[in-house]
Amino acid sequence: MATEIERKFLVARMPDLAPLRAVAIRQGYITRPDDSCEVRLRQKDGAYLVTIKGEAGLVREEHEAPIPKATFDVLWQGVAGSVEKTRHIGALENGLIFELDVFEGPLAPLTMVEVEFDSEEAAHAFVPPEWFGQEVTAQRAYSNRVMAFRTRGVT
């Protein structure tokens, strides 16, 4: 079983994005916000992925696999909600990697930053830098899946 341990925050003050690696992401959801698991399709630059995740929260199951573009294109027809964003990837002073998402379209100008951890203990011990804003890890409204459907009037 693959496990994702992640904390998510709004961005209080944008850091300098120039030195960060930027990745364009388009992701769509086959499952709806109230389903017990999440099935997501993601186009990340030239890669195509399918991901299955458990319920949102600090710790959850995550299984991801690459798929051919032709398969992605067929499955994308079943997507009911989607988001587009640019992900900026960088390192914090303590060596942890952060992913700062700048949302596009109806979710703009929303910006969120997330950090993944090797253990729950490390996640709980993490002290966010001052440019991180309010923590939204446990707030369902800030789940990408929920936001993808909210842009279409579904909650």
LUMLUMKOL-229080 format. One record per residue (C-alpha): residue in three letters; y, x, z. Coordinates in steps of 0.2 Angstrom, whole numbers, plus 5000, padded with zeros to 4 digits. Layout:
// residues N
ALAYXZ
...
***
This chain:
// residues 155
MET500050005000
ALA501750074995
THR503150045008
GLU505050035006
ILE506050075021
GLU507850045017
ARG509550005024
LYS510949925013
PHE512849915016
LEU514349855008
VAL515549995002
ALA517150005013
ARG517950145003
MET517350214986
PRO516850394986
ASP517150504971
LEU515950454958
ALA516250594946
PRO514950714953
LEU513650584954
ARG512250544942
ALA512550364935
VAL511150254928
ALA511350094919
ILE510149954926
ARG509749784920
GLN508549684931
GLY507849514930
TYR506849404941
ILE505349304937
THR505149234954
ARG506449124962
PRO507349164978
ASP506249054990
ASP504649124983
SER503549234996
CYS503649384985
GLU504749464972
VAL504249504954
ARG505649604945
LEU505849674928
ARG507049824927
GLN507749924912
LYS508350084919
ASP509150184905
GLY507650214893
ALA506250164906
TYR505549984908
LEU504749934924
VAL503849794933
THR504049784952
ILE503249674965
LYS504049674982
GLY503649584998
GLU504949485008
ALA506649565010
GLY507049665026
LEU507149845033
VAL505249875029
ARG504249795015
GLU502849825002
GLU503349884985
HIS502349914970
GLU503149974954
ALA502350024937
PRO503050074920
ILE502749954906
PRO503049974887
LYS504649904880
ALA503749774869
THR502949704885
PHE504649704894
ASP505449614880
VAL504049474880
LEU504149464899
TRP506049464899
GLN505949294891
GLY505349224907
VAL506749294917
ALA507749154926
GLY509049264935
SER509749434932
VAL510949564937
GLU511749714928
LYS512449864938
THR512850044937
ARG511950154950
HIS512750314956
ILE511550424965
GLY512050564977
ALA511650654993
LEU512350635010
GLU512750785021
ASN511150755031
GLY510150775014
LEU509750585013
ILE509950514995
PHE511050364993
GLU511150244979
LEU512850154976
ASP512750004965
VAL514349944956
PHE513949764950
GLU514549704933
GLY514749524926
PRO514949384938
LEU514549494953
ALA515949614949
PRO516849694959
LEU515449694972
THR514849874977
MET513349914989
VAL512550064994
GLU510750095000
VAL509750235008
GLU507850245009
PHE506950325024
ASP505250405027
SER505050305044
GLU505750155053
GLU506250275067
ALA507350375054
ALA508050215048
HIS508550155065
ALA509350325070
PHE510350335054
VAL512250345057
PRO513150285041
PRO514650385035
GLU516350305037
TRP516450255019
PHE514950145021
GLY515549965026
GLN514649815034
GLU512749825035
VAL511949695025
THR510049745026
ALA509549585035
GLN510749465025
ARG509749375012
ALA511349335003
TYR511449514997
SER509749524990
ASN509849564972
ARG508649424968
VAL509649294978
MET511249364969
ALA510449354952
PHE510149164954
ARG511849134963
THR512749184947
ARG511849034939
GLY512248914953
VAL510548924962
THR510348984980
***
